[in-house]
Amino acid sequence: MLYFFQQMLNGLHSGALYALLAFGYVLTNGILHRTNLAYGAMFAFCGQTMILTAAFGYQVLWLTLLAAVALGIVMAFLYAALISHVLSRSVFEPLADRSPNAIVVTTLGILLLLSEASRIAADTHDLWLPPMLAQPVVFAQDASFKATLTLIQLIDCAVVLAAIALAAWAFARSSFGRRWRAVSDDPKAAAMCGVDVRAVFRHAVLFGGFCAALAGVMAGLYYGNVSFGSGLVYGLKILFVTAVGGYLSPPRAALGAAAFGMAESLWAGYFPVEWRDAWMYLFLVATLVLIGAGRDTGKIA
């Protein structure tokens, strides 16, 4: 039971990252209603930017490790704001009314661009941050085993919980949340009622970019490295998770993504880890097919 409890604890951290990414992804796609393959690349790009900037600040500017990491975090959020601005104004808005394939192909190109930019900036080398706040916190133990989480894992989980709780509260009670739901349901009707559809969409893309940046920063601080190629893997997982849960509720998408992260951790603890992604993708595809069939049946009825 302690081993099972340890796997559940491990799933809290990965589930927190997935939850934050899913929340931000739904903010954009709930309005766009198009597949955005660039979202995972933004997550990896911001994490890589934080690490590269921290390394530059520490090795070249002679900053302390804490100041270098703080500089990296600031740069990650600045790049997230810049990329979100370019995506919303130069990609999503011009292509929103065209074929869905246009945005899929364009965001795939942006994914490759961001991945290659990260690879070139790092000179195809993996830079690693030193372990930070790695002291274990014991939750349960017996004579031979301890169930633990590190301080950085606990801080990451607490930050995600606070961020999602605050965002969900604001989303439910703020004027932006009401406008977002109106635009997501029917943008033309919302515009006729005086809602600035473009402003809502741009803010949604910006907030989604900040969620990706925060997830990338936390992944970089915990793992010490975020590979420039990991954006595609994370992006596809979030795409499937949110497609299963739907794009109408960011908090519900975050909850489903957290459950997915927990399931991944349990699989890694009890089954061959090299088959984990294949089986988890298969589960998501099967669930999506079954839910999609139920939705189609409901619409016909």
VENSUL-V970509 format. One record per backbone hydrogen bond with DSSP energy under -0.5 kcal/mol. NH is the residue of the N-H (numbers start at 1). CO is the residue of the C=O. E is the energy in kcal/mol with one decimal. If there is no record, write none. Layout:
nh->(NH	NH)
co->(CO	CO)
e->(E	E)
This chain:
nh->(5	6	7	8	9	10	11	12	12	13	13	14	15	16	17	18	19	20	21	22	23	24	25	26	27	28	29	30	31	32	33	37	39	42	43	44	45	46	47	48	49	50	51	52	53	54	55	56	57	58	59	60	61	63	68	69	70	71	72	73	74	75	76	77	78	79	80	81	82	83	84	85	86	87	88	89	90	91	91	92	93	95	96	96	98	102	103	104	105	106	107	108	109	110	111	112	113	114	115	116	117	118	119	120	121	122	123	124	125	127	129	137	138	139	140	142	147	148	149	151	152	154	155	156	157	158	159	160	161	162	163	164	165	166	167	168	169	170	171	172	173	174	178	179	180	181	182	183	184	185	186	190	191	192	193	194	195	197	200	201	202	203	204	205	206	207	208	209	210	211	212	213	214	215	216	217	218	219	220	221	222	223	224	230	232	233	234	235	236	237	238	239	240	241	242	243	244	245	246	253	254	255	256	257	258	259	260	261	262	263	264	265	266	267	268	269	270	270	271	275	276	279	280	281	282	283	284	285	286	287	288	289	290	291	292	293	294	295	296	297	298	299	300	301)
co->(1	2	3	4	5	6	7	8	9	9	10	10	11	12	13	14	15	16	17	18	19	20	21	22	23	24	25	26	28	28	29	35	36	38	39	40	41	42	43	44	45	46	47	48	49	50	51	52	53	54	55	56	56	57	64	65	66	67	68	69	70	71	72	73	74	75	76	77	78	79	80	81	82	83	84	85	86	86	87	87	88	91	92	93	95	99	99	100	101	102	103	104	105	106	107	108	109	110	111	112	113	114	115	116	117	118	120	119	122	125	224	149	136	147	147	145	140	146	137	135	133	150	151	152	153	154	155	156	157	158	159	160	161	162	163	164	165	166	167	168	169	170	174	175	176	177	178	179	180	181	182	186	187	188	189	191	190	195	196	197	198	199	200	201	202	203	204	205	206	207	208	209	210	211	212	213	214	215	216	217	218	219	220	227	229	229	230	231	232	233	234	235	236	237	238	239	240	241	242	249	250	251	252	253	254	255	256	257	258	259	260	261	262	263	264	265	266	267	267	272	273	275	276	277	278	279	280	281	282	283	284	285	286	287	288	289	290	291	292	293	294	295	296	297)
e->(-2.6	-2.1	-2.0	-2.0	-2.2	-2.5	-1.9	-0.9	-0.8	-0.8	-0.5	-1.3	-2.4	-1.7	-1.9	-2.2	-2.5	-2.2	-2.2	-2.8	-2.3	-2.0	-2.4	-2.3	-1.4	-1.1	-2.6	-2.5	-1.1	-2.7	-2.1	-0.7	-0.8	-1.8	-1.7	-2.2	-2.9	-2.6	-2.0	-2.7	-2.6	-2.3	-1.8	-2.9	-2.7	-2.1	-2.4	-2.3	-2.9	-2.2	-2.7	-2.5	-1.6	-2.7	-2.8	-2.4	-2.3	-2.3	-2.1	-2.3	-2.1	-2.3	-2.1	-1.9	-2.1	-2.5	-1.9	-2.2	-2.2	-3.0	-2.3	-2.1	-2.3	-2.8	-2.6	-2.1	-2.4	-0.5	-1.4	-3.2	-1.6	-1.5	-1.2	-0.5	-1.4	-1.5	-0.8	-1.8	-2.7	-2.2	-2.9	-1.8	-2.0	-2.0	-2.4	-2.1	-2.3	-2.9	-2.4	-2.6	-2.4	-2.2	-2.3	-2.9	-2.4	-1.9	-1.1	-2.7	-1.5	-0.7	-2.3	-3.3	-0.5	-3.3	-1.2	-2.4	-3.3	-0.7	-1.6	-1.4	-2.1	-2.1	-2.6	-2.4	-2.5	-2.4	-2.6	-2.5	-2.6	-2.4	-2.7	-2.9	-2.3	-2.5	-2.6	-3.0	-2.2	-2.6	-2.8	-1.9	-1.6	-2.8	-1.6	-2.6	-3.0	-2.3	-1.9	-2.7	-2.8	-1.9	-2.6	-2.3	-2.3	-2.0	-1.2	-1.6	-2.4	-1.3	-2.1	-2.4	-2.7	-2.4	-2.3	-2.4	-2.1	-2.8	-2.4	-2.3	-2.0	-1.9	-2.0	-2.5	-2.6	-2.3	-2.5	-2.5	-2.4	-2.4	-2.3	-2.4	-2.0	-2.8	-1.6	-1.4	-0.6	-0.6	-2.2	-2.6	-2.4	-1.9	-2.5	-2.3	-2.4	-2.6	-2.5	-1.7	-2.0	-1.9	-2.1	-2.1	-2.4	-2.1	-2.3	-2.3	-2.1	-1.9	-1.9	-2.2	-1.9	-2.2	-2.3	-1.9	-2.2	-2.3	-2.4	-1.5	-1.3	-0.7	-2.9	-1.3	-1.3	-2.2	-2.6	-2.6	-2.1	-2.4	-2.3	-2.8	-2.5	-2.5	-2.6	-2.4	-2.3	-2.8	-2.6	-2.3	-2.0	-2.5	-2.5	-2.3	-2.3	-2.3	-2.3	-2.4)
